[in-house]
């Protein structure tokens, strides 16, 4: 019996990219000032890739914003938890709610440029993830979902 895990194949591409992104953020002199990192828009590709990957996972296993994008913005891009949550809410405004994002925005925790870039990738990634998901059995899809939640929860639990 051969078990094919498209998510594992995808991770062999994603992990080296995220490691390079993490290293570039870590090399910043003052990581605590993550607003400077988030405002640096000279390299938009990492945010588009994040949106794409979150969209794929959203379509594949029904997760995205809070489970994928928030931790990525914190651990890979160096945002504070508030900035990551506010930015994620801004990109999710149509499906989630304007008032929640507005609360973060009024406190200065939303970066609309980054939210817009992630939206582009998320839109395309959702289609790709959905196409992958419908090709998997319910059993395999359930296992992929469980593994994703497990590894994300371990990363969040043990922190940076």
N, C-alpha and C positions, 0 to 999 in steps of 0.2 A: 504494500500500500504506500503510494507516494503522496505526501502532503506538501502542497505548494503554498507558501505564505508570501503573497505579493507585498505585504507590509514589510517583511524582512528584507526582501530584495530592494524595496524603496529605502529602507534604513541604511543599506550599504552605500547608498548615494548621499543620503541626508546627513548621516553622522559626520563624514569628513567635512561637509560644508558647514555644519553647525560648529564643529571644532575650530575651524578657521575663523568663523564669526566670533566665537567666544574669545579666542586668542586676541583678535583685533580689539575687542571691547576691553579685555583685561589689561591690555597694554596702555590704556588711557591713563594719564597721570592721576586723575582724580575721579575714580569711579562713582564716588558719592554724589558728584554733580551730574547725575544721569540726564538732566535736562539738556546739557550741552551735547551729550551723545545723541539724544533723540532729535535735537534740532539740526544735527549735521546731516543734511540731505544730499551730500555729494555722492553718496553711494546708495541708490534706491533699490538695487537688485536684492539685497538681503531681505528687505521688507516685502517685496513682491514674492520672493521664495517662501517666506513665512506664510503669507496669505494663501499661496498655492498649496503648501503642505497641509495647512489647517483646513482648507477646502476639500482636499482629497480625503483627509481623515473624517471630516464632517459627512461627506457623502458615503464613505466606506462604513463608518461605525457610529455615526450620529453625534459626534462630538466636535468641538472646534474652539469657540471663543474662550470660555473660562478654563477649559482643560488644556488646550494647546497654546493659544496665543498669549494668555496672561503669563504662564511660566516662561515662555520663550522671550517675551519682552523683558522680564525680570532677569533671567539667568543668562541669556545670550546677548541681549542688547543693553543691559545695565539700567533699565528703568526702575524706579521705585515701584512698590506694589500698587500704590495709588495711581501713579501715571499709567502703569500697565492696565489696570482695571478700567480707568477712565478712557484710555485710548481704545481698548477693546469694546467698551460700550458704545463709543462713538461710531466705530465701524459696523456695529450690529444694530444701529438705531432703527432701521426699518423693521427688522424682525423682533427686536427686544423692547425698545421703548425710549422715547425721546426724553422723558423726565429723569430717568436714572442717569443718562449721559449728561443732561443739563446740570445735575447736582455736582458731578465731577468737574464739568467745564467751569462752573462759577468759582470753583476753588483752584483752578489752574492745572488740573490733572488730565487734560485731554490734548493730544497732539493730532490735529486733523490731517496734516500732511501724511503722517505715518498711517493713520487709519485709512485714508483714501488709497494709499499704495497697497495695503494688505487686502482691501476689498477686491481689487483687480485679481490678485492671485487666488483669493478665497472663492470667487465666482467660478473661475475656470477649474480650480482644484475640486470644487464640489461636484462638478460634472464628471471629472475623471474618477474620483473616489466612488461616486454612485455607480458608475459603469463597472468598476472592479467589484464592488459589493454584490451587485446582482448576479455576478458570475460565481460567487462563493456559496457553499452550502450553509444552512443556518448554523450548524454545529461549528464549522470553521469560523464563520463570522463572529459567533459568540466568543470563541476562544481569542480571536484577534482583539475584540473589544476588551475582554478581561485583561489580556496582556498589556494593552495600551494603558488602561487605568492603573494596573499594578505598577508599571515602571514609572509612570508620572507621579503616582502617590509616593513612591519611595524617594524620588528626587525632591519632591516638595517637603516630605517629612524630614529628610536629612539635611535640607538646605543647601546653601552654596558650598 
